[in-house]
Amino acid sequence: MSETEPCQHLTALTKLKTASEYACSECVALGDDWVHLRVCQQCGHVGCCDSSKNKHATRHFHASQHPVVSSAEPGEQWLWCYVHEEMAEY
């Protein structure tokens, strides 16, 4: 992407999905903790961030090819496109 052309995955979003609960269900099933949570903007999957042991949000992207996540952290308002490695605040 050029600096003048915003990522089409980020600009195509019209309504943001939010976490239905503040938990990474995959970490809970493993008995593990997480650092931060991310929400898939295509299907709503909640996964742990790359600073977490299991990196479930990124694993979800690799398995599903759903390109955009948002932060599920209180006070954080940003999106990340895995495909273009581009961030946007909202």
Backbone bond lengths (Angstrom), bond angles and torsions (degrees), N, CA, C in turn:
res aa  C-N    CA-C-N  psi(-1)  N-CA   C-N-CA  omega(-1)  CA-C   N-CA-C  phi
1 M - - - 1.442 - - 1.526 108.45 -
2 S 1.289 115.64 138.69 1.456 118.34 174.14 1.522 109.00 -82.42
3 E 1.318 115.66 162.27 1.451 119.57 -178.58 1.525 111.96 -65.49
4 T 1.310 118.28 -21.09 1.459 121.15 -179.47 1.520 112.63 -90.31
5 E 1.309 117.35 -15.68 1.458 121.33 -179.93 1.519 109.81 -106.23
6 P 1.336 118.27 111.81 1.458 119.58 178.39 1.529 111.21 -70.52
7 C 1.271 116.04 152.70 1.470 122.81 179.20 1.527 110.26 -59.49
8 Q 1.324 116.36 126.56 1.464 120.52 -178.57 1.532 112.20 -67.31
9 H 1.340 118.03 -25.94 1.465 119.59 176.60 1.523 110.98 -66.66
10 L 1.321 116.09 -38.43 1.463 120.54 179.93 1.527 111.42 -75.41
11 T 1.309 117.72 -41.52 1.467 120.40 -177.12 1.529 112.30 -74.68
12 A 1.318 118.56 -18.89 1.463 121.54 -179.22 1.530 113.02 -77.64
13 L 1.324 117.43 -15.32 1.470 120.36 -178.58 1.520 110.47 -70.15
14 T 1.335 115.78 132.47 1.457 119.73 178.58 1.525 111.88 -113.91
15 K 1.319 117.69 -34.63 1.461 121.66 178.82 1.528 107.55 -135.52
16 L 1.315 116.53 124.34 1.456 120.16 -177.07 1.516 112.21 -81.45
17 K 1.317 114.72 139.38 1.461 121.28 174.27 1.527 108.13 -84.89
18 T 1.327 116.04 145.78 1.461 121.47 177.44 1.520 109.31 -120.47
19 A 1.317 116.31 162.50 1.465 121.28 179.93 1.524 109.59 -69.97
20 S 1.325 116.93 130.34 1.464 120.77 177.87 1.528 110.55 -71.47
21 E 1.327 116.24 -29.82 1.459 121.73 172.33 1.524 107.99 -149.15
22 Y 1.322 116.18 153.99 1.448 120.54 -176.73 1.531 109.29 -87.52
23 A 1.328 115.34 80.91 1.466 121.04 179.54 1.515 109.47 -165.20
24 C 1.325 115.50 145.62 1.462 121.39 169.86 1.522 105.45 -93.40
25 S 1.313 117.32 105.69 1.467 120.77 -174.82 1.524 112.18 -61.49
26 E 1.325 116.74 -31.60 1.466 119.94 178.82 1.533 110.66 -68.87
27 C 1.325 117.60 -39.73 1.475 120.72 176.07 1.529 110.52 -66.90
28 V 1.336 116.09 -40.77 1.465 120.16 178.37 1.528 109.50 -58.67
29 A 1.331 116.93 -45.06 1.473 120.99 179.97 1.528 112.12 -62.57
30 L 1.335 116.36 -31.78 1.470 121.20 179.44 1.527 112.73 -86.04
31 G 1.324 116.66 -10.47 1.461 120.39 -175.57 1.519 112.78 76.44
32 D 1.345 117.19 22.07 1.462 122.55 -178.45 1.526 111.31 -103.11
33 D 1.317 115.26 162.11 1.465 122.36 175.17 1.524 109.31 -98.84
34 W 1.326 116.40 168.77 1.454 122.26 176.41 1.516 108.64 -133.29
35 V 1.334 115.60 164.99 1.461 121.41 179.35 1.531 109.81 -95.23
36 H 1.335 117.22 -57.01 1.462 123.37 178.91 1.521 108.82 -138.88
37 L 1.326 116.20 161.26 1.457 120.88 -179.12 1.523 111.31 -116.47
38 R 1.330 115.04 149.81 1.463 123.78 178.80 1.530 108.79 -127.50
39 V 1.336 116.75 148.81 1.461 122.36 -178.87 1.522 109.46 -117.31
40 C 1.313 117.03 123.16 1.464 122.02 175.79 1.526 108.21 -66.65
41 Q 1.312 116.19 128.11 1.452 120.16 -177.37 1.519 113.39 -85.36
42 Q 1.322 117.36 -1.03 1.461 119.51 174.68 1.521 111.43 -95.94
43 C 1.340 117.03 -43.93 1.467 119.25 -174.33 1.524 114.42 -122.10
44 G 1.337 118.46 -9.03 1.460 120.95 179.29 1.511 115.24 87.84
45 H 1.327 118.25 2.75 1.469 121.08 178.07 1.524 109.82 -56.52
46 V 1.321 116.91 134.40 1.466 122.06 176.99 1.521 107.69 -106.33
47 G 1.329 115.69 123.50 1.462 120.71 -179.53 1.511 110.79 -137.04
48 C 1.322 114.89 160.93 1.463 120.43 -179.70 1.527 110.65 -78.79
49 C 1.330 114.92 155.43 1.466 122.81 -175.24 1.526 112.04 -77.34
50 D 1.321 115.54 176.36 1.464 121.08 -179.37 1.525 113.23 -72.63
51 S 1.318 118.62 -13.19 1.465 120.85 173.38 1.525 111.08 -81.01
52 S 1.316 116.41 -11.09 1.467 122.45 177.80 1.526 109.82 -86.14
53 K 1.305 116.37 155.70 1.465 122.70 -176.93 1.531 112.69 -55.06
54 N 1.334 116.93 -43.25 1.471 120.42 -170.84 1.524 115.97 -95.71
55 K 1.304 118.50 -16.53 1.474 122.71 176.44 1.532 112.68 50.67
56 H 1.335 116.32 47.36 1.458 120.36 -174.30 1.529 113.93 -66.29
57 A 1.323 119.43 -30.05 1.470 119.77 178.22 1.526 110.67 -65.02
58 T 1.323 117.00 -45.80 1.468 120.32 178.01 1.523 111.16 -67.37
59 R 1.314 117.54 -38.85 1.472 120.17 176.29 1.532 110.51 -60.48
60 H 1.336 115.93 -39.14 1.462 119.99 177.68 1.533 110.21 -62.07
61 F 1.333 117.11 -43.35 1.463 119.58 177.00 1.522 111.27 -58.56
62 H 1.331 117.78 -47.28 1.469 120.49 -178.25 1.528 111.86 -63.36
63 A 1.318 117.05 -34.89 1.471 120.45 -179.56 1.529 112.25 -78.59
64 S 1.329 117.10 -35.16 1.468 120.94 -172.00 1.525 114.27 -105.71
65 Q 1.339 116.76 -23.39 1.469 123.20 -172.44 1.528 112.40 64.71
66 H 1.341 117.95 20.81 1.458 121.75 172.82 1.532 106.45 -74.90
67 P 1.342 118.85 116.74 1.455 121.08 -164.09 1.526 118.46 -79.68
68 V 1.346 119.29 -24.36 1.469 119.76 -169.14 1.528 111.70 -120.94
69 V 1.338 114.35 135.25 1.470 121.61 171.49 1.523 108.80 -122.86
70 S 1.317 114.69 157.69 1.460 120.86 171.57 1.516 107.68 -120.21
71 S 1.312 115.25 162.28 1.455 119.66 174.65 1.525 108.54 -75.42
72 A 1.322 116.65 139.68 1.463 121.57 174.12 1.529 110.42 -98.90
73 E 1.325 115.82 6.32 1.461 120.78 -176.69 1.526 111.03 -79.57
74 P 1.345 117.01 134.72 1.466 120.26 177.45 1.536 110.70 -56.31
75 G 1.320 116.15 133.13 1.457 121.41 177.92 1.516 114.97 85.26
76 E 1.325 118.42 -11.11 1.463 120.91 177.99 1.527 108.92 -97.45
77 Q 1.316 116.32 132.24 1.460 121.00 -179.28 1.521 109.12 -133.78
78 W 1.336 115.98 80.28 1.449 120.32 179.07 1.517 110.54 -145.52
79 L 1.309 114.08 159.35 1.464 123.57 177.82 1.515 108.22 -122.50
80 W 1.330 116.24 151.93 1.459 121.97 177.05 1.519 108.66 -132.77
81 C 1.347 116.19 130.03 1.457 121.86 173.88 1.522 107.73 -100.24
82 Y 1.325 116.61 116.46 1.464 121.32 178.52 1.529 111.25 -66.30
83 V 1.314 117.52 -36.83 1.462 121.64 -175.25 1.530 110.69 -64.35
84 H 1.330 116.10 -49.80 1.462 120.43 -175.92 1.525 113.43 -99.26
85 E 1.337 116.59 0.22 1.464 122.23 -177.60 1.513 110.27 48.82
86 E 1.332 114.34 53.43 1.458 121.83 -176.98 1.527 110.21 -127.50
87 M 1.329 115.05 138.46 1.458 121.54 179.71 1.513 109.55 -110.70
88 A 1.331 115.94 148.85 1.463 121.91 174.36 1.518 108.05 -141.35
89 E 1.316 115.69 141.20 1.462 120.57 173.78 1.527 108.51 -94.49
90 Y 1.330 115.75 153.14 1.464 119.19 177.12 1.507 109.93 -132.53
